[in-house]
Amino acid sequence: MRPRPRDATRADGARRPRRDARATSAGVAAREARRVFFHTRLAHTDTPRAWGRILAVAIDGGAACAFTASLAWNVHALVTLDDLQSDRVNPHDASRRIARSARAEASAHGVGVALCALRGRPIAVMVNAPLMWWHWNRCGTRDATTTTTTTTTTTTTTADDDAARVARGRKLAFLACVVMIAAYAVTHAVVHSLMTKAGREALAKILREASHSPMYHMF
């Protein structure tokens, strides 16, 4: 039995098609790229880690919403105090609204702090701990004394309302800062959960190049 010819012709005389070296190398490169993608890319974006990122974003978003709700209830109480001093609302109705706002504000703030603790942010918990203690001590005594205070003399009522307005104004400034920090935490979690390592490196390169432009220093 004669061996098959190893030249460019087959046994029947037809010319054997030559394989293109470039096509072969392109196929090998494509297979290697697919292997690298499925073994590295999917390993970094596996399901448990993806769900962990989603859960982290959800917890940060819930904390931001809770702090925003606490801020809104504080503003509602301030508006009620202004209406009370302007004689646009009944003192008993005002005391009931303020008591309801205080309970809702304390509850929302407590939920936000609990979510921060669940997320693993001890600094946020320690910063908000004094306000939580103030709410804990203040809610019960305020609910018990609001009705009796509004039925006393006008001077005492006005003094109590002024003190409450000052306290709520300070809480308004504090909660506004907390809401801003919580919004930044949500944005940070969303950006870092959506961007890959290569994307973060590209963004850092863009920011480094932009930092040398005069427009960057202007704004």
Beta strands, then each sheet from edge to edge (+ up, - down):
end
